[in-house]
Amino acid sequence: MTLDSELPVLLWPISCFDRRRENPLPVYNRWYWLDWTKLTPEQTSDILAIIDAKLSMKSQHEPVGFEETVITKSVGAPNYDNRMLKYRNLFTEVPDNNVEAFFNDPVRHDRGFQTVSVTTEYYEDEKGTPVSNYEMIQHVSGQEFPIIVGDPESVMKLGPVSAVNTTEWSLEKANTIAQFLDVVQRIQASDWYRSPRFITSLTWRAPHFLIQML
């Protein structure tokens, strides 16, 4: 059985939409932590598998000398893992939302830590209940059916409407739009878009005795 002291401190920053505030937006982070001692062995194994999966991507480049450093940056589709959502109830809020004091506790001071990363659309209200981006805009705007820039779902909620400016429609424009949407779908579904991409650079630092000679 893995000891609690050997496990990382697992933190989860959750964006909070607090309706009690006069201006609930922008949202702010509330920090939660996982007490491994309260988990079953099965839950511990499953959560470790989830966080280990995020660390499995590693560059194949390695430094060949003591004076070399390899710096790798990854670019690509966001690597969110929503499997952790089913364990949300196991996380406890950090006292007073004070992460610095939380880490200064001798029990956690020398332990490594990791953070949970789920979909960027995950928010909670002041009661810890999940709330959608659409519901937040509803509350702030006071509108039942707000239209949100860049959110097609907010427009689709309006339902079918009568066609407008039909005199300006043309087969050529329709084909251009259809081709554009087809290209977007193909890129999003491609292995290239979903696979990690790395940018690696190699830096070299002159040995100390060479620096002194120079």
C-alpha positions as semicolon CSV with decimal commas, in nm:
position;residue;x (nm);y (nm);z (nm)
1;M;0,000;0,000;0,000
2;T;0,143;0,340;-0,099
3;L;0,193;0,573;0,198
4;D;0,015;0,908;0,190
5;S;0,350;1,085;0,234
6;E;0,475;0,926;-0,089
7;L;0,183;1,061;-0,294
8;P;0,177;1,408;-0,449
9;V;-0,033;1,687;-0,304
10;L;-0,317;1,703;-0,556
11;L;-0,475;2,046;-0,600
12;W;-0,776;2,145;-0,805
13;P;-0,838;2,514;-0,889
14;I;-1,209;2,548;-0,974
15;S;-1,347;2,867;-1,125
16;C;-1,627;3,001;-0,907
17;F;-1,923;3,209;-1,026
18;D;-2,041;3,367;-0,701
19;R;-2,394;3,505;-0,735
20;R;-2,358;3,672;-0,394
21;R;-2,117;3,922;-0,546
22;E;-2,244;4,241;-0,706
23;N;-2,027;4,162;-1,008
24;P;-1,987;3,782;-1,034
25;L;-1,766;3,818;-1,342
26;P;-1,482;3,765;-1,382
27;V;-1,487;3,436;-1,197
28;Y;-1,221;3,356;-0,938
29;N;-1,049;3,032;-0,841
30;R;-1,133;2,834;-0,532
31;W;-0,868;2,577;-0,443
32;Y;-0,944;2,220;-0,338
33;W;-0,716;1,939;-0,228
34;L;-0,738;1,562;-0,210
35;D;-0,693;1,375;0,117
36;W;-0,551;1,042;0,001
37;T;-0,617;0,880;0,340
38;K;-0,993;0,896;0,282
39;L;-0,978;0,705;-0,047
40;T;-1,024;0,335;-0,112
41;P;-0,733;0,150;-0,276
42;E;-0,935;0,135;-0,598
43;Q;-0,999;0,509;-0,598
44;T;-0,632;0,580;-0,528
45;S;-0,519;0,360;-0,818
46;D;-0,769;0,516;-1,058
47;I;-0,679;0,875;-0,970
48;L;-0,306;0,801;-0,996
49;A;-0,368;0,653;-1,341
50;I;-0,549;0,972;-1,446
51;I;-0,275;1,210;-1,333
52;D;0,002;0,982;-1,464
53;A;-0,158;0,987;-1,810
54;K;-0,100;1,362;-1,826
55;L;0,270;1,313;-1,754
56;S;0,323;1,033;-2,009
57;M;0,401;1,268;-2,299
58;K;0,777;1,322;-2,300
59;S;1,018;1,459;-2,557
60;Q;1,258;1,204;-2,708
61;H;1,547;1,453;-2,693
62;E;1,806;1,414;-2,418
63;P;2,111;1,628;-2,327
64;V;2,439;1,454;-2,414
65;G;2,670;1,656;-2,189
66;F;2,675;1,811;-1,844
67;E;2,677;2,161;-1,991
68;E;2,373;2,111;-2,218
69;T;2,010;2,179;-2,141
70;V;1,710;2,061;-2,341
71;I;1,404;2,288;-2,335
72;T;1,086;2,144;-2,483
73;K;0,755;2,320;-2,535
74;S;0,448;2,135;-2,654
75;V;0,179;2,286;-2,873
76;G;-0,148;2,134;-2,983
77;A;-0,500;2,064;-2,875
78;P;-0,564;2,115;-2,502
79;N;-0,501;1,800;-2,300
80;Y;-0,792;1,805;-2,059
81;D;-0,905;1,492;-1,879
82;N;-1,263;1,501;-1,755
83;R;-1,244;1,164;-1,581
84;M;-1,155;1,344;-1,259
85;L;-1,501;1,502;-1,244
86;K;-1,647;1,183;-1,099
87;Y;-1,417;1,229;-0,797
88;R;-1,510;1,593;-0,741
89;N;-1,686;1,511;-0,411
90;L;-1,361;1,371;-0,268
91;F;-1,185;1,709;-0,285
92;T;-1,191;1,944;0,015
93;E;-1,169;2,322;-0,005
94;V;-0,835;2,468;0,104
95;P;-0,896;2,664;0,430
96;D;-0,958;3,034;0,356
97;N;-0,846;2,963;-0,003
98;N;-0,491;3,027;0,123
99;V;-0,271;2,798;-0,086
100;E;0,054;2,944;0,049
101;A;-0,038;2,867;0,410
102;F;-0,161;2,525;0,302
103;F;0,180;2,438;0,157
104;N;0,372;2,581;0,450
105;D;0,223;2,311;0,669
106;P;0,515;2,079;0,763
107;V;0,310;1,777;0,654
108;R;0,309;1,901;0,293
109;H;0,608;2,135;0,278
110;D;0,855;1,891;0,121
111;R;0,611;1,698;-0,098
112;G;0,563;1,740;-0,470
113;F;0,232;1,863;-0,603
114;Q;0,016;1,834;-0,913
115;T;-0,293;2,016;-1,032
116;V;-0,612;1,879;-1,184
117;S;-0,701;2,002;-1,532
118;V;-1,049;1,944;-1,673
119;T;-1,248;2,114;-1,948
120;T;-1,219;2,493;-1,954
121;E;-1,599;2,509;-1,955
122;Y;-1,624;2,369;-1,602
123;Y;-1,742;2,624;-1,345
124;E;-1,915;2,603;-1,010
125;D;-2,133;2,848;-0,822
126;E;-2,090;2,960;-0,461
127;K;-2,257;2,637;-0,343
128;G;-2,021;2,410;-0,538
129;T;-2,287;2,325;-0,798
130;P;-2,172;2,304;-1,163
131;V;-2,287;2,604;-1,367
132;S;-2,253;2,658;-1,741
133;N;-2,115;2,959;-1,921
134;Y;-2,462;3,016;-2,066
135;E;-2,622;3,022;-1,721
136;M;-2,365;3,274;-1,600
137;I;-2,442;3,509;-1,889
138;Q;-2,814;3,463;-1,825
139;H;-2,767;3,578;-1,467
140;V;-2,544;3,875;-1,551
141;S;-2,745;3,999;-1,851
142;G;-3,090;3,928;-1,709
143;Q;-3,187;3,782;-2,048
144;E;-3,357;3,446;-2,088
145;F;-3,191;3,378;-2,423
146;P;-2,866;3,578;-2,439
147;I;-2,655;3,560;-2,755
148;I;-2,288;3,504;-2,670
149;V;-2,014;3,599;-2,916
150;G;-1,827;3,291;-3,033
151;D;-2,082;3,051;-2,881
152;P;-2,299;2,891;-3,151
153;E;-2,495;2,699;-2,887
154;S;-2,641;3,025;-2,757
155;V;-2,779;3,100;-3,104
156;M;-2,913;2,746;-3,152
157;K;-3,114;2,781;-2,832
158;L;-3,329;3,039;-3,013
159;G;-3,461;2,766;-3,241
160;P;-3,559;2,794;-3,611
161;V;-3,626;3,143;-3,748
162;S;-3,741;3,278;-4,082
163;A;-3,477;3,334;-4,350
164;V;-3,357;3,691;-4,401
165;N;-3,183;3,872;-4,689
166;T;-3,264;3,584;-4,922
167;T;-3,207;3,808;-5,225
168;E;-2,836;3,808;-5,143
169;W;-2,809;3,430;-5,124
170;S;-2,624;3,248;-5,401
171;L;-2,507;2,897;-5,481
172;E;-2,146;3,020;-5,490
173;K;-2,165;3,159;-5,134
174;A;-2,337;2,845;-5,008
175;N;-2,065;2,625;-5,159
176;T;-1,790;2,842;-5,005
177;I;-1,945;2,815;-4,659
178;A;-1,998;2,439;-4,695
179;Q;-1,635;2,388;-4,802
180;F;-1,506;2,596;-4,512
181;L;-1,709;2,397;-4,258
182;D;-1,593;2,069;-4,414
183;V;-1,226;2,172;-4,381
184;V;-1,277;2,271;-4,015
185;Q;-1,441;1,934;-3,937
186;R;-1,163;1,740;-4,108
187;I;-0,888;1,926;-3,922
188;Q;-1,060;1,882;-3,586
189;A;-1,106;1,508;-3,645
190;S;-0,751;1,451;-3,773
191;D;-0,479;1,264;-3,584
192;W;-0,247;1,557;-3,656
193;Y;-0,464;1,800;-3,458
194;R;-0,505;1,560;-3,164
195;S;-0,142;1,449;-3,140
196;P;0,113;1,644;-2,931
197;R;0,366;1,858;-3,114
198;F;0,694;1,967;-2,963
199;I;0,936;2,251;-3,016
200;T;1,276;2,159;-2,873
201;S;1,585;2,377;-2,837
202;L;1,931;2,286;-2,713
203;T;2,131;2,537;-2,511
204;W;2,501;2,503;-2,426
205;R;2,674;2,663;-2,128
206;A;3,051;2,692;-2,135
207;P;3,235;2,511;-1,854
208;H;3,344;2,729;-1,564
209;F;3,717;2,706;-1,644
210;L;3,654;2,834;-1,999
211;I;3,456;3,129;-1,868
212;Q;3,750;3,219;-1,640
213;M;3,995;3,199;-1,934
214;L;3,775;3,426;-2,143
